[in-house]
Amino acid sequence: MAVTPLDIIAHLERQARRPLTVRELVSGLGLKGAERRAGKALLEELARDGTLVRLKGDRYSLPRQVNLVTGRVSAHRDGYGFVVPPAGQGRDVFIPARFMRGVMDGDRVAARIERHGRGGSPEGRVVQVLDRAHATLVGRFEAGRRVGFVVPIDPKLGTDLLIPPGAEGGARPGQIVVTRIDIYPEKNRNPEGTIVEVLGDPGDPEVEVLTIVHQHGLPYRFPAEVLAAAEQIPEMVAAADLDGREDLRRLPIVTIDGETARDFDDAVSVQAEAGGRLRLWVAIADVGHYVAEGSPLDAEALERGTSVYFPDRCIPMLPERLSNGICSLNPGVDRLVLTAELLFDQQGARLESRFYPAVICSKARLTYGEVRDLLLENAAASASSHRDLLPQLQRLAKLAKRLTAMRRRRGSLDFDLPEAEIILNLQGEAEDIVRAERNQAHRLIEECMLAANEAVAEFLTRRQAPLLYRIHEPPDAEKLQAFQQFVAHFNYGVQLDGSAGDARRLQQLLAEVEGTPEERMINQVLLRSMQQARYDPENVGHFGLAAEYYCHFTSPIRRYPDLLVHRVLRRVLQPGGLNDAERHRLQRSLPALGELTSQRERRAMNAEREIVALKKTQFMADKVGEEFGGFISGVQPFGFFVELKDYFVEGLVHISSLSDDFYHFEEERQRLLGANRRRIFQVGGEVTVRVAKVSLERREIDFDLAGMDAAPTRERRQRRPGKTG
C-alpha cells in the first residue's frame, strides 16, 4: 500500500530521536522500489506545504520537534508581524520588525520561538520562507535618478520595489502599475521587479477597483478556454436532461433576492399540512450538471473559490453564460435543481427530509423590498403584480418564525452588526452611504437556507459520505473569560465555562442587550472573541449556529464548497451510492480543498471590505472641515470611534485631539474619563464632530470633537431593576 502523509508524520513522532535524512526515512518506513520514489516525492511536498521542515544536510523533522512553528505571515504596516499557524496548531508567534526583513505579508514561513512575552505569548524570528504569497505587487511608479521604484499600495508590504532601467513597461511617474517580482527581498536588499501592466492614474474609479483586484490576487478575466467551454453549454434545458428528475414545475416556487441581484441559485415554496405542519421545498441550481469535475470550468471555479461582490460589480465564480443564464433560476423558464424537501412541526423541528434532482419553473423573481411590502400589506403591496403569492409568503414567514425560535432555544447566536450600502452615481463615485436594510424577507430566506444546509449535512453524515463541512469551533477559553469580565463591567452577568451551554447563555445575553447603547459594541467584542468559520472535512459542529451538522449547499453558483457538496450528494443518491474508491479519493482530496476554499473566501472578504473602506474615505474626502452629529460606537486607549447620524460612516477622535483635559482609559468600563473636569466618553454618548483628516491610502477618517467647552457627558444610565446582575 502506498505511503501516506500520516505514515510519515507518525514515524517521525514515534521513532525519530533526531532529524532524519531521506534514506533514513524511507528505510524506516520499509519502502522499496516505486514506493521509495513516491515516498521521496511526498517528503518534498510535505516540506513545501510546511508540514515538515527541511534542515541542513537535507534532514527532515516535524516543526515542533525543532521548536519551529509554520504558518502565514500577517504583517503590520508599522513593520512587525505575526506568524499565524493553521487552525488548532498553536498560538500566533510575534515577530519584531528587525526580524521581518526578507519576508512579505502572506508568505508561508517557518519561525523559531525564542522567548515568551507577557501572558505567555510566543515571540521569535523567521528562519525560512517556505512559500511566497506574492508573484506580483501593485503600487505607484516613481522615477529615480538611476532606477525607478514602485511604492506598494498595501502598506503591509512595506519596502519599495526597485525597477531597473528598461523594466518600466511604459509607465509614467505617479501611475498605478502591476509589477512582477523578479527578486524577493532579503535582509539587506530591496526586492526588484518588472512592470507588466499599467492600470492608469490614481483617482480613476476603474483604476481603484482594478488596484484592489490585483492587490488581492483576484482572477477577474476568464481564460479563453474557459469561455469557450461555457459557450458549449446549452442555453435551454433539453428534454434528455429531465431523465431521472422529479417534476416540480407546477409547484408555486419563487426566488427572493436583492434588487440588484442577477444570478438566482435558490428558490423556495411552502405547503401547509395537517396538524399545523409545514412542508418546505428548497430548490438549488444544479450547477454540477453543467460543470464537470476536472473540466476547464471546474478548474477556474476552484481557482476563484467564490464570487466577489463590489458596490458596482460582481467578479463571478462562473462565466455569465452559466451564472446569469442556464444555472440561474430565472422566472418562467425550466431549470435543473437539486431539491431538499423538508417537513417541520409547529415548533420548527424537522420531521422528514428528502433529497432529489428535479426540474422547476420559478413563478416569480421577488425582491426583499417587494416581499416586505406584501407581508405588511401596505400601499406598495396593493400595486404589486404578485399579490396572489401573499398566502405563500405568509406561510414562509410563519415557518421562518418557527425556525428562528427553534435555533434560539438551542443557543444559535444572531449577531446584529449592520453593514454599509454604497450608493454610486453614474461615474462610479459614492454619492451616499447608508445602513443596509435587513427586513423580514431577508430573515425568511436565511432561515430556509440554514434549514436546508443542516439537513443535507446530517443526511450525508449519516450515510458516512466524506464532505466539506462548514465548521465553527468553540471560542478559546481565555477569550471567553475575557469577554465575561468585559460585559460584567456593564452589569451583565453571564457565566461561561467552556461547556455546550455557553452558546445558549451567549444568545440570552445578546437578546438582553438588544436596543441598548452598548448593543453594537458587545456584538462586536463577542464576534472578535469567536473563531473564524471555515471549511473542513472533520466535523466539529458549528458553534455560532449551535448546529451539530452544517455544510454549505445552497449557493453553488457563487461558492465552490457548495458545488463539492452537490457532487457528493448526487453520488450518494445514485443507485449503489458512493463506492470505496470514490470514498477514499474524497478523503484524500478534501483536506486540501477545505484549506484552499477557506483561503479563497478570506481573500474575497478582505477585498470586499477594502473597497467599502475606500469608498467611505473617498466620500468623506471633500467634507474635511464640516461638522456632523454622531454617537460613540467604540472606545479604545487611543481615542473613541464615532458613527455619524447622516451617513453610515465611522471615524476616530484621537485622544491627542482632546485638549480640554487629561483623559485616561478605564478598560473595565470601556470609557475615557477626564482627570480634572471628569468628562466621560463612552459607548452610546452623542457628540458633534468635525472631519479633520481623510487618508485614502490608509483608508482612515479622523474626527475632531466640536465644541470642547460643551457640557460633560453624563454617567451611563442605571440598569432597570429586575435584570440579571
N, C-alpha and C positions, 0 to 999 in steps of 0.2 A: 504494500500500500504506500502511496506517495507521502512524503514527509509534509507536515503542515506547520504553519507558524506556531501553533500551540505546542507541537512536539519540540521545536527549538527552544521556545520560552521555558517550557517545563524542564528541559535538560539543563539549561543554564541555571535555573532556580535550584534544582536538586543536586546536580553533580558538580557544577563548576566551583572551584575554590579560587580561581583567578581568571582573568580574561583569556579566552581560548582562540587559537588560530583556526582557520578554515579546516585544515587537515584534522585537527583535534576534534572539532565539532562533528564533521561528517563521519569520522571513525567512531566517536562516542555514540552517535545515533545509529550506527550499524548500517550505513548507506553503502550501496555498491553500484557500479556501472552507471546506468542512466539516472538512478536515484541520487548519486553523488553530484552529477551535473545540475539536477533540479534543486538539490539542497543548496549548492553554491549560489545559484541564481536567486533563490529565496532569501538567503542571507543578505545579498546585495539589496534586494527590495526592502527588507526589514530595516536595514541601515538607512536607506533613503527616506523612509517614512518616519524614522525616529524611534521605532520600537526597540531597535538595538543601536548601540554606538560602536563605531569602528575606532580603535585606538592605535597608537603607534605600533608598528610591526604587524599590521593587519590582524589585530586581535579584536575579538568581539565580546561584548558583555551587555547585560541589561543596564539601562541608565542608572537606576537606583543602586546598583552594585558598586558603582564608582562615584557615588554622590553627585550624579548628574540628573537634571530634570530636562526633558524635551518638551517643547511647546512653541506656540506662536508668540512673536514679539508684539506687544502693544506699546507703541512709543508715545510719549507725551511731547507736546510742542516745546516744552522747556528743556528737553534733552534727555531726561531719564526715561525709563521704561519698565515693563514687566514682561516676564516670560510666563505665558498662560498655558498650563498643561491641559491635555484633554480632560473632559468632564470626568470627575471621580478619581483623578490621578494626582491629587495633591493640591497644595496652595500655590498661588501665584508667587513668582520669585522677583523681588525688586532688583533692578539693575541700575546702578548710579550712572550718571551721564558720561563719566570718564571711561566706562566700560561699554558704552553703546556705539563707539566708533567702529565702523565696518559693518554694521547691521542696519536694516531698514524696517520700518513698521510692517508687520505681517510676515516677516521671514520666519521660517521654522528653524529653531536652533537648539543646541544643547548648552545648558548653563550649569556651572558648578556652584553649589551653595557654599558660601564661605563664612557666613555668620547668621545669627538670628537677631532681629531688631525687637522693638517693643511689641509685646503681645505674642512673641514667638514668630513673627513674620520673617520668612527667609529672605536673605539678600545674597547676591552673588555676581558672577560675571559670565558673559557669553564666551564659550570656548570653541564652539564650532557652528558654522552655518550649514544646516542640513539641506535647506531648500529655499531658494529666493522667491519672494512673493511677487516681485515686480519685474516684468520684462521691459516695460515702458514706463515713462514718467510724464505727467502733464505739468506744464509750467509756463512762465512768461520768459520769452527770449530777450536777453540783453547782450549788446555787443561790447566787448572789452577791447583793450588796445591790441592784444595779440590773439587772444582766444575769446570766443563768446561763452556765455553760460546761461543756463536755464534755472530760474528760481521756482522751486516746486510750489504748486497751488496748495497742496496739502502741507500745512506747517509741521505735521508729524514726521514728514520725510526729511526735514532738516536741511542737510548740506546741499549747496548748489551743485548742479551737474555741468561739467565743463564740455564745451563744444569746440573741437579742433577746427582749424581753418579748412573750408571745403565741406564741412558737415552741417552747414546751416540750413540746407534744404530750401533756400529762397525766402526764409523768414526775415521779417523786418523787426527791428527793436520794438519791444512792447507788445508784440503779438503773442497769442496763446498757441502753444505748439505741443505736439506729441513727440517724445524723444525715445528712441531705442537705447537701452542701457548696454553699452559695449564693455565697459569695465566697471565692476562694482566697487563700492567704497572699501578702503582698508583703513587701518589705524591712523596712518599719516598721509592718506591720499584721497582726494575727492573722486567721485565717480565720473566717468566720461561717457559720452554718447553721441548719437547722430539724430538729427531732426528728421522724422519720417512723415510728418503731416502738419500742415499749418491750419489750425482751426479758425483763426480770424482775430478780430480785435476785441479786447475786453469790453464789456458793456452791451454787446450784441446778445439778445436773449437766446438766439440759437446757439451761439458760441458757448454761452453759460451752461446750457443743457449738455452739449457735447463734451464740455470740460468735465462735468461730473460723471458722464457716461464713461469716458476714458479713464478718469481718475480711479474709478471703482472697478475697472476691467469688465464692464458690461458689454456682452456681444449685442450690437444693435443693427447690424446688417446681416441678412441671411445669405449664406453662400449660394452660389449659382446652382449647385447640385441639390440643395435643399429646396429651393424654389421650383426647380424642375420636378422634383418628386411631388411637391404639393400640387403642381399642375396636372399630375396624373390622377389625382383624387377626384372622383365624380362630384358634381355639384348637387345632385339629387339622389335620394335613396332609391336603389333599384329593387325590383321585385325579389330577386335572388337573395337580397340582404335580409329579407324577412323570415327566412327559414330558421326554425328553432326559436322564434321570438313570440312572446305574448303580445297580443294586440290591445293596446290601451288608448287607441285613437278616439274612442267615444268618451273617455274619462274627461271631466271638466278640469283639466290641468292647466296651470298658469305659471309664468315666470314673474318674479318680483325682484327688481334691481334698481340701482340708482338711475337718475335721469340721464346721465351721460354714458351709461354702460353700453357696450357694443357687442360683447360676447356673453352668452347666457348658457351656463353649464348646469343649472339646476332648475327643476320645475316641481311644483307640489300640488297635491289635491287631498282633500279630507272628506270622508263619508261618515255620517252618524250611524251607529248600530245600536242594537238592543242593550238595555242596561246602562245607558249613558256612555258606552264605549265609543271611541273614535278610531277610524282606520285611516292611516296616513300613507300616501304614496310619495316617495322622493325619487324622482327620475333624474339621473345624472348622465350627461352626454357620454356616449360610448366611444371615447377617443381612441381606445385601444383597438377598435375595429379598423381604424384608418391608419394608425401609427404603429407599424410593425416593429417588434423588438429587434434592435440591431440595424435598422434602416437609417438612411441619412437624416430623416425627420426625427427619429428617436435619438440619435447621437447629438443632434443640435439641441433638442429639448433638454437632454441631460446636461449639456454644457451650460445652458441658460438656467436650468433648475426651477425657475419661476418667472412669471411675468413681472414687470416693474412698472409702477404707476407714478407718473409725474403729474403736476397740475394740468398740463396742457396736452399730455400724450401718454400712450402706453407702449412699452417695449415688450411685445408679446413673446411668450414661450414658443408658440407655434405660428407659422405664417398665417396671414389674414384669410387666405382661402379656406383654411380649416377653422381658425379661431372665431372668425366672424361669419363663416359660411356653413359648410356641411356639419361641423361639430357644434355649432351654436343652435340652441333650442329656440329658433325664431318662430313667431306665431304663424299659424296657418299652413305649415309645411310639415311633412313627415320627417321625423328624426329618430335615429337609433339611440337607445339608452340602456344603462344598467339600472335596475329599479330595486329599491328597498321598500317593501310593503310591510308596515308595522301596525300593530293593534295595541291601543292603550286603554287602561281602565280610567275611572273617574279621578284617581289620584295621580295619574301620569305614569303609572308603572307599565312597562312593556309586557304584554301578554303573549304576543306572537310576533314572529319575524319571518319573512320570506324574501329571497333574492333571486333575480332572474333577468335575462336580457329581454328587451321589449322594444316596441315602436310606439311613439306618441305623436300627437299633433297638438301643440300648445294652442289654447283657446284665446290667450291674450298675453301681451307683454305689458305688465303693470309696473309702475314706478312706486317707490316708497311713499312719495307725496300723495299719489293717487289712492293708494291703499289706506293711508291715514285719513284722507278726506272721506272715503267711502265708509270706513268704520265709524267715523264721527258723525256721518250722515249730515255734513254741513252743506253750505250753499254750493261749494265747488263740486261736491259729490252728485248733486242733482243734475249737473250739466255733463257728467261723465257718461261715456258710451258703454261703460262696463257695470252699470247699476245692477244688471242681472246676476253679477258674480258676488253680490253682497252676502247672501246666505253662506256661500262657500268660504268667504273671507272671515265671516263671523265664527264659523267652525274652526278655522285655522287659529283665530285669536283665542278661542276657548282652549284649544289643545296647547297652544304656546303658554298660556297662563298656568295650566296644569303642569307642564314640563318644567317651567321656571320654579314653581313651588316645590316640585319633587327634587330638583337639583339643590335648591337652597336647604331643604331638610337634611340632605346628606352632607352639606358643607361646601358646595361649589362656590368659589369666590367670584363675585361680579364687580370688577373694578369700574369706577365711574371716572374715567380720565378723558375729558373732551379732546377732540382733535381739531386742527385748523383746516378751514376750507379756503383756498386761494381763488379769488375771483379775478380772472385775467381779462384784459382788453384785447382788441384785435392784433395788437403788436406783441402780445405775449407778456405784457407788463402787468404787475399786480395793481388792481385798482381798488381792491377791498380785501380784508382778511377777517373772516367771521368764524364763529364757533360752529363746527359742522353739526347739523341736526341729527339727533338719534330719536326716532319715534317708535310707536308701537309696531309699525311694519318691519323695521329693522330687527326688533327682538323676535317677531313672529318667524321670520326666515331663519334667524340664527338658531332658534330652538329646534326647528325641523332638521337643520343640518347637523347640529350636535347629536340629536337622537339617531340619525342615520349613521354617523361616524361611529358612535358607540356600538350600535347593533352590528355593523359589519365587522368591527374589531373583535367583538365577542364571538361571533359566528366563526370567523377564521381561526381564532384561538382554539375554540372547542374542536375544530377539525384538524388541529395540530399543523396548520399551514404556516410556514415562515412568512413574515410580513414586516414592513416598516411601521412600527407604532409611532404615534406622536406622544412622546413621554414628557412628563414634567415632574422632576424629582422633588421630594420634600425639601424645604429650606434647611440650610445649615443651622445646627442647634445654637451656635453663638449668635448668628444673625437674628434668630427668633427671640433669644434672650434680650438682645439689644432693642429689638422692636417692642417687646413687652415693657421694658423700662421706659422707652420713649413715650408710649401712649399713656403710661401711668402718670407722667407729668401733666397730662391734660385731664386727669381724673377719670380715665377709662381703665377699668380693671379687666384684664384678660390673662388667664393662666395657661401658658404654653409649655408643654412638657415633652414634645417630640413624638407624641402618640398620634394615632389615626384621628383622634378627636380634635386636633389642632385646626384642621380646615373648617370644621363646623363652628368652633369658637371664633375664628377669624371672620367668618361670614356674619356671625352675630354682631361682631364689632363694627363691620362695615355698614350694617343696617342701622346700628346705633348712631354712627357719626353722620349719617345721611342728612344733608340740609344744614350742617353746622359750618362755621367759618373754617374749621380745620379739616373738613372732609377731604378736600383735594390733596392737602399735604400728607395726611395719613395714608390715603390711597397710594400716593407716590412713594412714600417711605416703605410701605409694605411691598409694593411692586419691586423696589430695589433690593428688598430682602429675599426675594424669590430667586430660584434657579431659572435659567433660560430654557424654555421648552425646545425640544429638538427631536430629530428622527433617529430611531434606534431599533434594531431587531429584538433587543432584550426588553421585555415588557416590565416596567416598574410602576405602571399606572400613571395617572395624570392628577397631580396634587391639586392644581388650581381648579379643575372641574370635579374633583372628588370622584373620579371615574376609574374603575378597575381596568377597563379595556377602552382604548381610544386610538383611532387612526384617522388619517385624512383620506376621505373617499369622495368628497362632494365637489371638488374643483379641478378635474383633470385637464381642463383647457389651460389653466394658469399655474398648476403646481405639479412637478414631476412625481413626487411621492404618491399622489393620488392615482396617477397613471399606473405606478407599480402595484398599488393595492388592487386596481381594476384587473390587472393581468392575473394576479394570484386568485382573485375571486372567480374570474372566468374559468380558470383551470380547475378549481375546486368544484364548480358547478357542473362541469362536463362529466359524462359517464366515466366512472373509474377514478375520478379526482386526480390529485397530484400523485405521480409515481415517485419512486425513491430517487431516481436520477434528478428529477426536477427539484425535489425537496433538498437534496444535497447541494445542487447548484445555487439555489436561493440562499441556503445557509452560508455558503462561501462568499457570495457577492453582496449580500445585504449590509454587513457592517460598513464596508467602504462606501456604499451608496448612501447609507444614513449619514455618515460624516460629510460626504460631498454635498448632498442636498441641504444639510443644515448650514454649511458654509455659504452655499448659494443664496439661501434665504437671508442670512445675516448681511451678505453683500447688498442684496436688493433693499433691505430695510435701511441700511446706512445711506445708500444713495437717495432713497426717498426722503429721509429725514434731512439730508443736506440740502436738497433742492428746496424744501419748505423753509429751512433756516435762511437760505439765500434770498428767497422771495420776500421773507419778512424783513430782512435788513435792507433790501432794495426799496421796499415800500416805505420804510421809515427814513430813508436817507435824505429826502427833501423836507423832512419835518424837524430837523435839528433847530432847537430854539423854541419850538411850540410846546404848549402845556396841555396835559391831559389828566383826567381823573382816573384813578385805578384803585386796586386793592392789593395788599401784600399777599403774595402767593407762596412765599418761602423765605426762610431766614437762615443765614449762614454766618460764620465768624467774620467773613469779609464784607458783609452787607446783606441787603434783602432784595428779593425779586418782586417786581410789581407787574401785575397783569392789567392792561388798560381796559376801560369800560367801552370805549368807542370801537376798538379793534381787538381781535384776539391775538395780541402780541404781548410778549413778556420782555422786560429788560431789568438790568441790575442797577440799584442805587448802592454805590460802593461806600463802605464805611468811612473812607478818607474824605468823602464829599460832605459828610455830616459835620459842619463847622461850629455848631452851637453848643457842643458838649463833648466829653469823652464817653464813648459808647463801649460797653462790654457785652460779649455774647454769653447768655445764660443757656447752656446746652439743655439742661433739664426742662426748661420752659420754652425752648426754641424761640428766643426773643432777644432783641438788643435793648439794653437799658442804659440810659444816660446817668453818669455818675453824680452829676450835680442837680440838673433840672428834673431828673427821674422820668424823662420822656421815654416812652416804650414803643418799640416797633415789633409787632407780632402778626402772625398769620390772621388774615381777615380784616386787618385795620385799613381804613380808607385813607388815601393820600392823594396829593396832587403833585405830579412830576413834570419836569422839563426834559425834553430829549437833548442830551448833552453831546453824545458821540455815537456814530454808527460805523462799525468796521465791517466792510463787505468781505475782506479776506478772512477775518476770524469769525464771521457770522455772529457778531455780538452787538447788542444795543445797550448803551449806558444812559441812565437817567440821573438827573439831579433832583433833589427834593425842592419843590417850590415853596416859598413862604416858610423859611426856617423858624420864623418867630410865631408860627401858628400855635394853637393850644396843644398841649401834650395829648397823646393818645391815652385813652382811659384803660384801666386794667380790664382784662378779659372778663366778660360777664360770668357770673357764678352759674354752676350747673343747676338744673332744676332738681328739686328733691324727688326721690323715688328712683333715680337712675342708679345703675351699678357703680359702686365706688371703687 
